[in-house]
Amino acid sequence: MTKEPKMMAAPADKKTVSEPVDKRPKNPRGDAFPVEGFALTVDGKIKSQYPALADAMKVGLALKTKFPVIQVTIYDAEAKTRTPVTLPEA
């Protein structure tokens, strides 16, 4: 008497689970520079974007005042230049 091997059930078809549709905007990469406006960079990473230079400088100066050790620059997307934010001399 030989034993016949037991047959295993065929694997059930995998159900495809649809990914939830995410309507939020994607976060930009930290090293992807914008094509318009001004970007505030801290230690080489883009942290926020502003439509006007004055707005970006205001926030950059506030950060530099609170944390004088960090490197804060403003990136001008149109001219493709960086301007360092420095504290005014006392």
Secondary structure, DSSP 8 states (H G I E B T S, - for coil): -----------------------S-----TT---SSSEEEEETTEEEEEESSHHHHHHHHHHHHHH-TTS-EEEEETTTTEEEE------
